[in-house]
Amino acid sequence: MTLAARLRAALDAGALAAPELLTGDLTGLELDGAPPATEAAVLVAVTDRAEPGVILTQRTEHLRAHAGQVAFPGGRIDPEDANAVAAALREAQEEIALPPAAVTVIGMIDPYRTGTGYRVTPVLGVVRPDVRLIPSEAEVADVFEAPLAHLLDPANHVRASGIWKGRERHFYKIDWQGRNIWGATAAMLVNLSRQLKW
């Protein structure tokens, strides 16, 4: 069975199990009266190799939002994008030169609401391992790959806390070879782990 077929079957099986998912950074009280979220999409690109990996980026330090953080390729859904899938593929091409034709789309994961006002839909896809990725100098300081097995393992999903906007916040973080994957990116990986009957 191909990796794409395995992931599709795992996603379908996970949906039937109705797992408990993380919905966002904000509490229900904070969402009451909050402005509508900006729709966004990210690409969770899994490389098709014996030990599959997930393509992640390190954002540049000069960006206004989430500077220096580890993230999936992605961004807001523009009016010209047909849907979340189109937006995720477009953003991945802009940020790391990943051709849309090189991605086999598997499906979408439940959206996640960030504290910065975005409702992010993760799009799961499989990518050939030989695709040359080139980070966009304006947005991406580095592009790297972390093992899918490591990212999906609940033992690596560490709960942490910190103060944000005057309140204590709880979030997940996942460490990989000195890379600190945390916040919304880690939360979406936790959800992926829960949604995939891998």
The 8 nearest C-alpha neighbors of each residue, nearest first, counted from 0:
[[1, 4, 5, 2, 3, 6, 8, 7],
 [2, 0, 4, 3, 5, 47, 6, 7],
 [1, 3, 5, 4, 6, 47, 0, 125],
 [4, 2, 6, 1, 5, 7, 125, 105],
 [5, 3, 7, 1, 2, 6, 8, 0],
 [6, 4, 2, 8, 3, 7, 9, 1],
 [5, 7, 9, 3, 8, 4, 10, 2],
 [6, 8, 4, 10, 9, 5, 105, 3],
 [7, 9, 11, 5, 6, 10, 12, 4],
 [10, 8, 196, 195, 6, 12, 197, 7],
 [9, 11, 195, 13, 7, 8, 12, 6],
 [12, 10, 8, 14, 13, 9, 7, 15],
 [13, 11, 9, 15, 14, 10, 196, 8],
 [12, 14, 194, 196, 195, 10, 16, 15],
 [15, 13, 11, 17, 16, 12, 10, 194],
 [14, 16, 12, 13, 17, 11, 18, 10],
 [15, 17, 13, 14, 18, 12, 194, 196],
 [18, 16, 14, 15, 19, 13, 194, 20],
 [19, 17, 16, 20, 193, 194, 13, 14],
 [20, 18, 17, 21, 193, 190, 194, 22],
 [21, 19, 190, 18, 22, 193, 194, 189],
 [20, 22, 23, 190, 186, 19, 111, 187],
 [23, 21, 111, 20, 112, 110, 24, 109],
 [24, 22, 112, 111, 113, 25, 21, 114],
 [23, 25, 114, 113, 112, 26, 22, 183],
 [26, 24, 23, 29, 114, 30, 27, 113],
 [27, 25, 29, 28, 30, 24, 23, 31],
 [26, 28, 30, 29, 31, 25, 23, 24],
 [29, 27, 31, 26, 30, 25, 32, 33],
 [28, 30, 26, 27, 31, 25, 33, 32],
 [29, 31, 33, 27, 28, 32, 26, 25],
 [32, 30, 28, 29, 33, 27, 34, 26],
 [31, 33, 30, 34, 29, 28, 35, 27],
 [32, 34, 30, 31, 35, 29, 36, 116],
 [35, 33, 36, 32, 116, 30, 31, 37],
 [36, 34, 33, 37, 116, 117, 32, 118],
 [35, 37, 117, 116, 118, 38, 34, 112],
 [36, 38, 117, 118, 116, 39, 35, 75],
 [39, 37, 118, 76, 75, 117, 119, 36],
 [40, 38, 75, 119, 76, 74, 118, 120],
 [39, 41, 120, 119, 87, 83, 73, 121],
 [42, 40, 73, 87, 121, 72, 71, 122],
 [41, 43, 122, 87, 44, 72, 121, 73],
 [42, 44, 123, 122, 124, 71, 121, 45],
 [43, 45, 124, 54, 53, 42, 125, 123],
 [46, 44, 53, 125, 52, 126, 124, 51],
 [45, 47, 126, 52, 51, 128, 125, 127],
 [48, 46, 127, 128, 51, 126, 125, 2],
 [47, 49, 51, 50, 46, 128, 52, 127],
 [48, 50, 51, 47, 2, 46, 52, 128],
 [49, 51, 48, 52, 146, 147, 47, 148],
 [52, 50, 48, 46, 147, 47, 49, 146],
 [51, 53, 146, 147, 145, 46, 45, 144],
 [52, 54, 45, 144, 145, 44, 147, 146],
 [55, 53, 144, 44, 143, 45, 52, 145],
 [56, 54, 71, 143, 70, 142, 144, 53],
 [55, 57, 142, 70, 69, 141, 71, 58],
 [56, 58, 69, 141, 140, 68, 139, 67],
 [57, 59, 139, 67, 68, 140, 66, 138],
 [58, 60, 140, 67, 139, 138, 61, 66],
 [59, 61, 66, 67, 62, 58, 140, 68],
 [62, 60, 59, 66, 63, 67, 138, 58],
 [61, 63, 66, 64, 60, 59, 65, 138],
 [64, 62, 66, 61, 65, 60, 59, 67],
 [63, 65, 66, 62, 115, 61, 67, 68],
 [66, 64, 68, 67, 63, 62, 58, 60],
 [67, 65, 60, 62, 64, 68, 58, 59],
 [68, 66, 58, 60, 59, 57, 65, 69],
 [67, 69, 58, 66, 65, 57, 70, 180],
 [70, 68, 57, 56, 180, 58, 55, 67],
 [71, 69, 56, 184, 55, 68, 57, 72],
 [70, 72, 55, 41, 56, 73, 42, 43],
 [73, 71, 91, 41, 42, 90, 70, 94],
 [74, 72, 41, 90, 87, 40, 91, 71],
 [73, 75, 39, 40, 90, 41, 76, 87],
 [74, 76, 39, 38, 77, 40, 37, 73],
 [75, 77, 39, 86, 38, 80, 40, 83],
 [76, 78, 80, 79, 75, 86, 39, 38],
 [79, 77, 80, 76, 81, 82, 86, 75],
 [78, 80, 77, 81, 76, 86, 82, 85],
 [81, 79, 77, 82, 78, 86, 85, 76],
 [80, 82, 85, 79, 83, 86, 78, 84],
 [81, 83, 85, 84, 80, 86, 76, 87],
 [84, 82, 86, 40, 85, 87, 76, 120],
 [83, 85, 87, 86, 82, 122, 88, 40],
 [86, 84, 88, 82, 83, 87, 80, 81],
 [85, 87, 83, 89, 76, 84, 88, 80],
 [88, 86, 41, 42, 40, 84, 90, 73],
 [87, 89, 91, 85, 86, 99, 90, 84],
 [90, 88, 86, 92, 91, 87, 85, 93],
 [89, 91, 73, 93, 87, 92, 88, 94],
 [92, 90, 72, 88, 94, 93, 89, 97],
 [91, 93, 96, 97, 89, 90, 98, 94],
 [94, 92, 90, 91, 96, 95, 89, 135],
 [93, 95, 135, 91, 92, 134, 90, 96],
 [94, 96, 134, 133, 132, 97, 92, 91],
 [97, 95, 92, 133, 132, 93, 94, 98],
 [96, 98, 92, 95, 91, 132, 99, 101],
 [97, 99, 100, 101, 92, 96, 102, 88],
 [100, 98, 101, 88, 102, 97, 92, 89],
 [99, 101, 98, 102, 103, 97, 88, 126],
 [100, 102, 99, 98, 126, 127, 103, 97],
 [103, 101, 126, 100, 99, 125, 124, 104],
 [104, 102, 125, 124, 105, 126, 101, 3],
 [103, 105, 124, 106, 102, 123, 125, 122],
 [106, 104, 124, 123, 7, 103, 3, 6],
 [105, 107, 123, 104, 122, 108, 124, 7],
 [106, 108, 122, 121, 123, 109, 120, 105],
 [107, 109, 121, 122, 110, 120, 106, 191],
 [108, 110, 120, 107, 111, 121, 190, 20],
 [111, 109, 120, 119, 118, 108, 121, 112],
 [110, 112, 23, 119, 22, 118, 113, 120],
 [113, 111, 23, 118, 117, 119, 22, 24],
 [114, 112, 24, 117, 115, 23, 116, 111],
 [113, 115, 24, 116, 25, 112, 117, 23],
 [114, 116, 113, 117, 112, 64, 24, 36],
 [117, 115, 36, 114, 113, 37, 118, 112],
 [118, 116, 37, 36, 113, 112, 38, 119],
 [117, 119, 112, 38, 111, 36, 39, 37],
 [118, 120, 39, 40, 111, 110, 117, 38],
 [119, 121, 110, 40, 39, 41, 122, 109],
 [122, 120, 41, 108, 40, 107, 42, 119],
 [121, 123, 107, 42, 43, 106, 41, 84],
 [124, 122, 43, 106, 105, 107, 104, 42],
 [123, 125, 104, 44, 105, 103, 102, 45],
 [124, 126, 45, 103, 102, 44, 46, 3],
 [127, 125, 46, 102, 47, 101, 45, 44],
 [126, 128, 47, 129, 46, 130, 101, 125],
 [129, 127, 46, 47, 130, 126, 48, 131],
 [128, 130, 127, 131, 126, 46, 132, 47],
 [129, 131, 128, 127, 132, 97, 101, 126],
 [132, 130, 129, 133, 97, 96, 128, 95],
 [131, 133, 95, 96, 97, 130, 134, 142],
 [132, 134, 95, 96, 135, 131, 142, 94],
 [135, 133, 95, 139, 94, 136, 141, 142],
 [134, 136, 94, 139, 137, 138, 95, 133],
 [137, 135, 138, 139, 134, 140, 59, 94],
 [136, 138, 135, 139, 59, 140, 62, 94],
 [137, 139, 59, 136, 135, 58, 94, 140],
 [140, 138, 58, 59, 135, 134, 141, 136],
 [139, 141, 59, 58, 57, 136, 138, 134],
 [142, 140, 57, 139, 56, 134, 143, 58],
 [141, 143, 56, 55, 57, 134, 54, 140],
 [144, 142, 55, 54, 56, 141, 145, 57],
 [143, 145, 54, 53, 52, 55, 146, 142],
 [144, 146, 52, 53, 147, 54, 143, 175],
 [147, 145, 52, 149, 148, 51, 53, 150],
 [146, 148, 52, 150, 149, 51, 53, 151],
 [149, 147, 151, 146, 150, 152, 51, 52],
 [150, 148, 146, 152, 147, 151, 155, 145],
 [149, 151, 147, 148, 152, 146, 188, 155],
 [152, 150, 192, 148, 149, 147, 153, 188],
 [151, 153, 154, 149, 150, 155, 148, 192],
 [154, 152, 156, 155, 151, 192, 189, 150],
 [155, 153, 152, 156, 157, 151, 149, 150],
 [154, 156, 153, 152, 173, 157, 149, 150],
 [157, 155, 153, 173, 154, 172, 171, 158],
 [158, 156, 172, 171, 155, 173, 159, 154],
 [159, 157, 171, 170, 172, 156, 169, 160],
 [160, 158, 170, 169, 171, 157, 172, 161],
 [161, 159, 169, 168, 170, 167, 158, 162],
 [160, 162, 168, 167, 163, 169, 159, 166],
 [161, 163, 167, 166, 168, 165, 164, 160],
 [164, 162, 165, 166, 167, 168, 161, 160],
 [165, 163, 166, 162, 167, 168, 114, 161],
 [164, 166, 163, 162, 167, 168, 161, 160],
 [167, 165, 162, 163, 164, 168, 161, 169],
 [166, 168, 162, 161, 163, 160, 169, 165],
 [169, 167, 160, 161, 162, 166, 163, 170],
 [168, 170, 160, 159, 161, 167, 158, 171],
 [171, 169, 159, 158, 182, 160, 168, 172],
 [172, 170, 158, 157, 181, 185, 159, 186],
 [171, 173, 181, 157, 180, 185, 156, 158],
 [172, 174, 180, 156, 155, 181, 179, 157],
 [175, 173, 179, 178, 180, 177, 172, 176],
 [174, 176, 178, 177, 173, 179, 145, 180],
 [177, 175, 178, 174, 179, 145, 173, 180],
 [176, 178, 175, 174, 179, 180, 173, 145],
 [177, 179, 175, 176, 174, 180, 69, 173],
 [180, 178, 174, 181, 173, 177, 175, 172],
 [181, 179, 173, 172, 69, 185, 174, 178],
 [182, 180, 172, 185, 171, 184, 179, 173],
 [183, 181, 185, 184, 170, 171, 186, 172],
 [182, 184, 186, 185, 187, 113, 181, 111],
 [185, 183, 187, 186, 182, 70, 181, 188],
 [184, 186, 181, 188, 182, 187, 183, 172],
 [187, 185, 183, 189, 188, 184, 171, 182],
 [186, 188, 190, 184, 189, 185, 191, 183],
 [187, 189, 191, 185, 190, 186, 192, 184],
 [188, 190, 186, 192, 187, 191, 185, 193],
 [191, 189, 187, 193, 188, 192, 20, 194],
 [192, 190, 188, 194, 193, 189, 195, 187],
 [191, 193, 151, 189, 190, 195, 194, 188],
 [192, 194, 190, 191, 195, 18, 189, 20],
 [195, 193, 13, 191, 192, 190, 10, 14],
 [194, 196, 10, 9, 13, 197, 192, 193],
 [197, 195, 9, 13, 12, 194, 10, 193],
 [196, 195, 9, 6, 5, 192, 10, 13]]
